[in-house]
Amino acid sequence: MLGFIVKRLLAATGMIFFVVSFVFLALYLVPGDPAEVLLSSQGGAPSPEVVAATRAKLGLDRSVLEQYVSYLGRIAKADFGTSFVHDEPVLDDIKQRLPRTLELIGAAAALAILIGLPLGTFSALRRGSLLDRALGLWSSVAISVPVFVLGTMLVLVFALTLQIVPAGGFTPFSISPARHMLQLLMPAITIAVGFSATILRMSRATVLEVLEQDWVRTARSKGLAVRHVVFRHVVRNALGPVLTLTGLQMGSLLGGTVLVEYVFNWPGLSGLLVQAVERRDYPVVQGIVLVIAALFIVLNLVVDVLYSALDPRVQIQ
């Protein structure tokens, strides 16, 4: 197990270094001068002298290699630089916004697993039944509906018509726990609906595959209770692919919750990333993309370790 973890850690470190380099170089290949964009957003056409002074202030007058080396040195010290627009440390914005996005994704993932895994298991155990067909239809619809459509419908029905929950916004948990949870509920459900349908399909497919194994038939022939065989043997062996899928989905959601945060006015990291891209605020874009990529890599590392704990054959392969 230790050797397996060390290999995964080395691979994760190499991937993070690649992401750091790629993010830096990709942004500097984008057409346009960040200094001119920044000054133009303040109104009027900036003079060449002002643009040159701004470039020097931002460190853009140095060669790309010098900027790259400086960037690596700052990243090694967890210094993501200063925002071009707000002139504040990028790390402060990330620290403020990241927990909100992680909370939203974590709540959605918990709901999706609690819904998708049991339903997928029951669907596999009732293969071909009316329940199986109904769940298959529901999963197709849930995956097909865009999150902004579903989110808008939830706001229309539960916030504006029934007035059960707030339409959106954010209230810190420390100020009002009840209102915070109510504001979190609808965006989490919006993400969880499609997520749970994906988990349902994967869990159904893996449970069906495990049910066809010889050792399952042997366990049944020995007279073991169906509940014991399913929950002690079948579900545990089917969790590996479901766990992998969940990790990948959560990683993609780190940067893909833009529409949900916009619909429900949830001040997360994805919304900040969109604003930074529009303003050509390179340090903010670099910092957010790097954090999202690092979290994605770490999350998949955790999934690999958990997968190997569930199935020791993974370590051998």
C-alpha positions in Angstrom: 0.0 0.0 0.0 2.8 2.4 0.9 4.6 1.9 -2.4 1.3 2.5 -4.3 0.7 5.7 -2.4 4.2 7.0 -3.1 3.9 6.3 -6.8 0.6 8.2 -6.9 2.1 11.1 -4.9 5.0 11.4 -7.4 2.6 11.3 -10.3 0.4 13.9 -8.7 3.4 16.2 -8.1 4.5 15.9 -11.7 1.0 16.7 -12.9 0.7 19.8 -10.7 4.0 21.1 -12.0 2.8 20.6 -15.6 -0.5 22.4 -14.8 1.5 25.3 -13.2 3.6 25.7 -16.4 0.7 25.2 -18.8 -1.5 27.8 -17.0 1.3 30.4 -17.0 2.3 29.9 -20.7 -1.3 29.6 -22.0 -2.4 32.9 -20.5 0.5 34.8 -22.0 -0.3 33.4 -25.5 -3.7 35.1 -25.3 -3.8 38.1 -27.7 -3.9 41.5 -26.0 -1.8 43.5 -23.5 -3.1 43.1 -19.9 -1.9 46.6 -19.1 -3.9 48.1 -21.9 -7.0 46.1 -21.1 -6.7 47.2 -17.4 -6.3 50.9 -18.2 -9.0 50.8 -20.9 -11.5 49.4 -18.4 -11.0 52.6 -16.4 -12.2 54.7 -19.3 -10.4 56.6 -22.1 -7.4 55.6 -24.2 -4.2 55.3 -22.2 -1.1 56.9 -23.4 2.0 54.8 -24.3 3.8 56.2 -21.3 1.1 55.2 -18.9 0.9 51.7 -20.5 4.7 51.3 -20.1 4.6 52.4 -16.5 1.7 50.0 -15.8 3.6 47.2 -17.5 6.6 47.9 -15.3 4.5 48.0 -12.2 2.9 44.6 -13.0 6.2 43.1 -14.0 5.1 42.5 -17.6 8.1 44.3 -19.0 10.4 41.4 -18.1 11.1 38.5 -20.4 8.7 35.5 -20.3 11.4 33.3 -18.8 12.1 35.8 -16.0 8.4 36.0 -15.3 8.1 32.2 -15.3 10.9 31.7 -12.9 9.5 34.4 -10.6 6.1 32.8 -10.9 7.4 29.3 -9.9 9.2 30.8 -6.9 6.1 32.6 -5.7 3.9 29.5 -6.2 6.4 27.4 -4.1 5.8 29.9 -1.3 2.0 29.7 -1.8 2.0 33.3 -3.1 -0.4 33.7 -6.0 0.5 37.3 -6.6 -1.7 40.4 -6.5 -4.8 41.1 -8.5 -4.3 43.5 -11.4 -7.8 45.0 -10.9 -8.3 45.1 -7.1 -4.6 45.3 -6.1 -5.2 42.8 -3.4 -3.6 39.3 -2.7 -5.2 36.7 -4.9 -4.9 34.1 -2.1 -7.3 36.2 0.0 -10.0 36.0 -2.6 -9.5 32.3 -3.1 -9.6 31.6 0.7 -12.9 33.5 0.9 -14.6 31.9 -2.1 -13.2 28.4 -2.2 -15.0 27.1 1.0 -18.3 28.2 -0.5 -17.8 26.2 -3.7 -16.5 23.2 -1.8 -19.5 23.3 0.5 -21.9 23.5 -2.5 -20.1 20.6 -4.3 -19.9 18.5 -1.1 -23.6 18.9 -0.3 -24.5 18.1 -3.9 -22.3 15.0 -3.9 -23.7 13.7 -0.6 -27.2 14.1 -2.0 -26.3 12.4 -5.3 -24.7 9.4 -3.6 -27.6 9.0 -1.1 -30.0 9.0 -4.0 -28.1 7.4 -6.9 -26.4 4.5 -5.2 -29.5 2.9 -3.6 -31.7 3.5 -6.6 -29.0 2.0 -8.9 -28.7 -1.0 -6.7 -32.5 -1.6 -6.6 -32.8 -1.0 -10.3 -30.1 -3.8 -10.9 -31.8 -6.2 -8.5 -35.2 -5.5 -10.3 -33.8 -5.7 -13.8 -36.5 -5.5 -16.5 -39.2 -4.6 -14.0 -41.4 -1.5 -14.1 -39.2 0.1 -11.4 -36.1 -0.5 -13.5 -37.7 1.1 -16.6 -39.0 4.1 -14.6 -35.7 4.7 -13.0 -34.0 4.5 -16.4 -36.4 7.1 -17.8 -35.9 9.4 -14.8 -32.1 9.2 -15.2 -32.3 10.0 -18.9 -34.4 13.1 -18.2 -32.3 14.2 -15.2 -29.1 14.0 -17.2 -30.6 15.9 -20.2 -32.0 18.9 -18.3 -29.4 21.7 -18.1 -28.6 23.0 -14.6 -29.7 26.6 -15.4 -33.1 25.3 -16.6 -33.6 23.2 -13.5 -32.3 25.9 -11.2 -34.7 28.5 -12.8 -37.6 26.1 -12.4 -36.8 25.5 -8.7 -36.6 29.2 -8.1 -39.9 29.8 -9.9 -41.8 27.0 -8.0 -40.3 26.8 -4.5 -39.1 30.4 -4.0 -41.4 32.7 -6.0 -44.7 30.6 -6.0 -44.6 28.6 -2.8 -42.2 30.9 -1.0 -40.7 28.0 0.9 -37.0 28.8 0.5 -35.1 32.0 -0.5 -34.6 32.5 -4.2 -30.8 32.8 -3.8 -28.1 34.7 -2.1 -25.6 33.8 0.6 -25.7 34.2 4.4 -22.7 33.0 6.5 -23.4 30.0 8.6 -22.1 31.9 11.7 -24.7 34.6 11.3 -27.8 32.4 10.6 -27.3 28.6 10.3 -31.0 28.1 9.3 -31.0 30.6 6.5 -27.6 29.4 5.3 -28.8 25.9 4.9 -32.0 27.1 3.2 -30.0 29.1 0.7 -27.7 26.1 0.1 -30.6 23.6 -0.5 -31.7 24.5 -4.0 -28.3 25.0 -5.6 -27.2 21.7 -4.1 -30.3 19.9 -5.4 -29.8 21.5 -8.9 -26.4 19.9 -9.1 -27.3 16.7 -7.4 -30.2 15.8 -9.8 -28.0 15.1 -12.8 -25.1 13.8 -10.6 -27.4 11.3 -9.0 -28.6 10.1 -12.3 -25.1 9.4 -13.5 -24.3 7.5 -10.3 -27.5 5.5 -10.7 -26.5 4.4 -14.1 -23.0 3.5 -13.1 -24.0 1.7 -9.9 -26.7 -0.3 -11.8 -24.2 -1.4 -14.5 -21.6 -2.4 -11.9 -24.0 -4.2 -9.7 -25.3 -6.2 -12.7 -21.8 -7.1 -13.6 -20.9 -8.3 -10.1 -24.2 -10.3 -9.8 -23.0 -12.4 -12.8 -19.8 -13.4 -11.1 -19.3 -17.0 -10.1 -18.6 -16.3 -6.4 -21.9 -14.5 -6.1 -23.8 -17.6 -7.4 -21.7 -19.7 -5.0 -22.7 -17.5 -2.1 -26.3 -17.8 -3.0 -26.0 -21.6 -3.5 -24.7 -21.8 0.1 -28.0 -20.4 1.4 -26.8 -17.0 2.4 -29.5 -14.4 2.8 -30.1 -12.2 -0.3 -29.6 -9.1 1.9 -26.3 -10.4 3.2 -25.0 -11.3 -0.3 -26.1 -7.9 -1.8 -24.9 -5.5 0.9 -21.9 -7.5 2.1 -20.4 -8.7 -1.2 -22.1 -7.2 -4.3 -22.4 -3.6 -3.3 -18.9 -3.4 -1.8 -17.3 -4.9 -5.0 -19.4 -2.5 -7.1 -18.3 0.6 -5.3 -14.9 0.9 -7.1 -16.2 2.3 -10.4 -18.8 4.4 -8.7 -16.2 5.9 -6.4 -14.0 6.7 -9.4 -16.9 8.3 -11.3 -17.8 10.3 -8.2 -14.3 11.6 -7.9 -14.1 12.7 -11.5 -17.5 14.3 -11.4 -16.6 16.3 -8.2 -13.4 17.4 -9.8 -15.2 18.7 -12.9 -17.7 20.5 -10.7 -15.0 22.5 -9.1 -14.8 24.7 -12.2 -18.2 23.9 -13.6 -20.6 25.4 -11.1 -20.6 28.8 -12.9 -24.2 28.6 -14.0 -25.5 27.3 -10.7 -23.7 30.0 -8.8 -25.0 32.6 -11.2 -28.7 31.5 -11.0 -28.7 31.4 -7.2 -26.3 34.3 -6.7 -23.9 32.0 -4.7 -20.5 33.8 -4.4 -18.2 30.9 -5.1 -14.9 30.4 -6.9 -16.3 29.8 -10.4 -18.0 33.2 -10.5 -14.8 34.9 -9.6 -13.0 33.0 -12.3 -15.4 34.2 -15.0 -15.0 37.8 -13.8 -11.2 37.5 -13.8 -11.2 36.1 -17.4 -13.4 39.0 -18.6 -11.1 41.5 -17.0 -7.8 39.8 -18.1 -6.8 39.6 -14.4 -4.1 37.1 -15.1 -2.9 36.5 -11.4 -6.5 35.7 -10.3 -7.1 33.4 -13.3 -3.8 31.6 -12.7 -4.4 31.2 -9.0 -8.0 29.9 -9.4 -7.1 27.5 -12.2 -4.1 26.2 -10.3 -6.1 25.6 -7.1 -8.9 23.8 -9.1 -6.4 21.6 -10.9 -4.5 20.8 -7.7 -7.8 19.9 -5.9 -8.8 17.8 -8.9 -5.5 15.9 -8.7 -5.6 15.5 -5.0 -9.2 14.3 -5.1 -8.3 11.7 -7.7 -5.3 10.6 -5.6 -7.7 10.1 -2.6 -10.1 8.1 -4.9 -7.2 5.9 -6.1 -6.2 5.1 -2.5 -9.7 4.4 -1.5 -10.2 2.2 -4.6 -7.1 0.2 -3.8 -8.4 -0.3 -0.2 -11.6 -1.6 -1.6 -9.9 -3.8 -4.3 -6.3 -4.8 -3.4 -5.8 -6.1 -7.0 -5.5 -2.4 -8.1 -2.1 -2.2 -6.3 -0.8 -5.1 -8.2 -1.9 -3.8 -11.6 
